[in-house]
């Protein structure tokens, strides 16, 4: 922002100089004595070019001379200052041109953010960690005895003796068998058999000394009959021999639907 204001001030210097010069010249011509002004008119030859400006000079001639002198001074000063301090003038410091700078449009250019050279890796300086190539390893010849252990040929490859086996660690979970000694195991029927399942509740649990004389009733065994699964309709041998076609499947579906309707009616 500061650079932008500075450029505007520099560009307005020719205009300000022209206005100041015109005011000074016009004021000097208008306020000068009559004899001095008439002598200046005869000396410069203005009277021969403009007959109305010949002496004696009145107020109108004095105003016209002041206006003409001010305009001439303003034109000379503006052109001189523009050539000196205007854009590309003789006294303007030209910016250093770098070929690597990107080309920016005039609409995108800004005095506070001029185009900069793209950053490269060389601008970052020396790297913190230099990675170099390691020294070459000396090649070793083939041993004469090919049955030589690799540990003897290259001691750093394999250890000459095997490592000790890992020490066994005991389990962290200890199962106590004393807690299950007073429980009587129950007998369960084998799956798929028709025998009833007999469950016997534990009756040998330890009793406290205060209730040692109290007789506890012995629970009777509970008989649980296995639930009978509903009989599934079995396919006839003729239906099993027939190939599974769409007509066969539809017929079986209709038979099943009619069978369910009959059962629902009863």
Secondary structure, DSSP 8 states (H G I E B T S, - for coil): -HHHHHHHHHHTHHHHHHHHHHHHHHHHHHHS-HHHHHHHHHHHTHHHH-GGGSSS--HHHHHHHHHHHHHHHHHHHHHHHHHHHSTT-SSS------TTB----TTT--TTS---B---GGGG-S-SS--------------S-TTS-HHHH-TTTS-SS----------S----SGGGTTS-------TT--S-EEE---------GGGTTS-------EEE------------HHHHHS---HHHHHHHHHHHHHHHHHHHH-
